[in-house]
């Protein structure tokens, strides 16, 4: 893996992934956000561990698509880029940008 994608500063505490109860109707939506934010922080593995969900997991696709739509509408380019990467990992192709 390229060192550009590995968090180098070990003095910083890991991100705090605040998630609802796993039985909550909002758990998968929160997991989708946590994975996107974890990727943005260079902590995809930590986010996967905290959520119990994997990057590119199909069950999160509807939530990632919703996040992507909102990010594009609000010109949040980095969030949109990460959502597109997630969707590609989930097997969705033909996405613009990224």
Phi, psi and omega in degrees: 000140178298139179294341179295339183254009180250129180295123185265329186276099183279353180281339179281141176291151178295156178301149179263111181267097179275116185236149174289175176303137181305339178275356182291148175296342184259004185299312182295323176297316178295323178296319179300313178298318181298320179294319178295314180292323177297317177298320179295329179270359183077025184232048180300316180298319178296320178293319177298317180295318182292325185267335187077012179243154183254152175299124180090007182293128187301325183296341180266354184306313180301324180288319178295321178297321178294318178297318179300314179301316179293318180297318179294319180294331183257012180055039175267082190298318182293317178298316178299317179300314181294323177297318178297320178297317178301313182297322176297319179296331179277357177100011177268128180241175179080015179278142180274157176071199174116000000 
